[in-house]
Amino acid sequence: MIMLWHNISWQAMPVLLPLVGAMLCFLLPQRIKFLGLMIALAIAASVFALLLQVLDEGVLRYSVGGWGAPLGIDLYTDGLSLLMLLMTALVGLGISIYAIAYFKSDKAVHFWPLWMLLWAALNALFLSADLFNLYVTLELLGLSAVALVALAGGANALGAAMRYLFVSLLGSLFYLLGLALLYHSFATVDIALLAQRIEETPAVWAAMGLMSAGLLLKTALFPLHFWLPPAHANAPAPVSALLSALVVKASFYILLRLWLDVFPPTNSMLVQFLGLLGACAVLWGGLQALRQTRLKMLIAYSTVAQLGYLFIAFPLATGMAWKGSLYLLISHALAKSAMFLAAGNLLRFGGHDRITQLDRVAQRLPLTLAAFALAGVSIMGLPPSGGFIGKWLLLDVALRSGQWWWAVILMLGSLLAAAYIFKVIGHAFTQAEVAHEAIEVSKMMEWSAFLLALAAIVLGLVSPWPLALMDIGSPFNTALSATCTSGVAQ
Amino acid sequence: MSSVFFYALTGVGLFTLGLYALIVYTHLLRKILAINVMGSGIFLLLVSLAARTRGAPDPVPHAMVITGIVVAISATALALVLMLRLREASDRVELPEEPME
């Protein structure tokens, strides 16, 4: 038995379990909530087992069915993919618990299978070792996310879902065209092999442009963010949470892999441009968030701003900057999911999410407001939250390398975040002019939001551990980092 | 110009044509068809570039195209259902102009 335990490669499990789970949820709708929770727990357990295996054996590579590249599917796990899997498992578990109480059975029969498919797509994406599997998982992710947005019904949600679908497909097609060019040039789509064979040819530059454009569209980097706020704000609360926390991160992850491993080190113009777009996103998203009258729209614009931070690592481009960006990504996932879930509670409680009419919710839903405020601490980047560690690492690198203007952007972004979060919290304490019938909110919904927000804070206290995990397989120790640092030194 | 590059360029042409139609037309069915034309363009490019060497063509791009077709069919099906639902809900087959408050 113990032999068997050791011979299992845990890499396939985080993909297999949600796929089986989706089928089970689809086939047995009368047991759906129990089934959903059990499978969510099983997925989290399998990711934990994979963590133990990676800590034990280091970087893992697994050929599904024993075929291997180029025809078979390879799974690859290093510190970067493992952290993404852990983040997905943690946020996914919180959202699953919330969804049990949130959805009535008529919606639950649609939610659970789609959510399991989405989870399978995310896990497969983080484990993929070749660019074509990344394309397939990206499409699977997009389709299930679109279907989840449409779950709310009504013209607004359907319109947002339709727009989201076009954006998602367009992004994937650009990616696929770039992939076709890469395959034509180097006869492989395996990331490790491509990294060895890559040369600076016009076809590679074209592929780089096409794939980056497609992925930036899907990551909703300013000015390609137009589709995100309506899609994220019109979805049901658990869906908004997983879209903002996880789905946009998936395309960022692919972008990171491509720039770190595959593409040849570029001149600094291009990375400066990405950083500039990130800075614009931080400022524009923050300002727009401040202008919103509806809470969910405010949180969605805050996502646009927070995604901008991730791109500030591109011009800095040292190992520490990537780690800071990744740290921000993970703490944003935890904090933003908590924030959307808290907003879902407020929406259910008062029947609306107009910020100025949040009638004394601080007294009436203290736990939910605490969740919102704690998540806000991480979004603003105040110590001791995970958001603080990420911003601190970026600030440190920016000042050390003499690129102080990025530090200014980081500060301004934090100020804007503080402004829009305190705007909400202020209204939560005061009495509104219009009183509303309050509907009771389930304790499970309140606690799951609170625990996710708490996790975002705790992430700041345990920082050595995730930072050490990031070094497994040294995904950040690449040519791009090396050239950019030497460029700065000159 | 060899026939391989003729087909490849046709593929890129189809992609561009589809992109143009996706941006210009407002009717949702036209947009869905435009996405499909773009996809077909890429498939044509992949298949034609697979035959660039002498002898038997490279099988890997063909496998990619088959997978891509499956993805395209699922996406089209979802898009068509969404379009019909949107027409039921709002009596329109166009995207809403501005994101609503």
Chai-1 contact restraints between the chains, C-beta under 6 A:
chainA,res_idxA,chainB,res_idxB,connection_type,confidence,min_distance_angstrom,max_distance_angstrom,comment,restraint_id
A,P70,B,V60,contact,1.0,0.0,6.0,A-B,restraint_1
A,F132,B,M64,contact,1.0,0.0,6.0,A-B,restraint_2
A,E139,B,V71,contact,1.0,0.0,6.0,A-B,restraint_3
A,L143,B,L78,contact,1.0,0.0,6.0,A-B,restraint_4
A,A155,B,A89,contact,1.0,0.0,6.0,A-B,restraint_5
A,A155,B,S90,contact,1.0,0.0,6.0,A-B,restraint_6
A,N156,B,M100,contact,1.0,0.0,6.0,A-B,restraint_7
A,L158,B,R85,contact,1.0,0.0,6.0,A-B,restraint_8
A,L158,B,L86,contact,1.0,0.0,6.0,A-B,restraint_9
A,L158,B,A89,contact,1.0,0.0,6.0,A-B,restraint_10
A,G159,B,P96,contact,1.0,0.0,6.0,A-B,restraint_11
A,A161,B,L82,contact,1.0,0.0,6.0,A-B,restraint_12
A,M162,B,L82,contact,1.0,0.0,6.0,A-B,restraint_13
A,M162,B,L86,contact,1.0,0.0,6.0,A-B,restraint_14
A,R163,B,L95,contact,1.0,0.0,6.0,A-B,restraint_15
A,L165,B,A79,contact,1.0,0.0,6.0,A-B,restraint_16
A,L169,B,I35,contact,1.0,0.0,6.0,A-B,restraint_17
A,L169,B,A75,contact,1.0,0.0,6.0,A-B,restraint_18
A,L173,B,M38,contact,1.0,0.0,6.0,A-B,restraint_19
A,L176,B,I42,contact,1.0,0.0,6.0,A-B,restraint_20
A,L177,B,I42,contact,1.0,0.0,6.0,A-B,restraint_21
A,A180,B,I42,contact,1.0,0.0,6.0,A-B,restraint_22
A,A180,B,L45,contact,1.0,0.0,6.0,A-B,restraint_23
A,A180,B,L46,contact,1.0,0.0,6.0,A-B,restraint_24
A,H184,B,L49,contact,1.0,0.0,6.0,A-B,restraint_25
A,P230,B,P99,contact,1.0,0.0,6.0,A-B,restraint_26
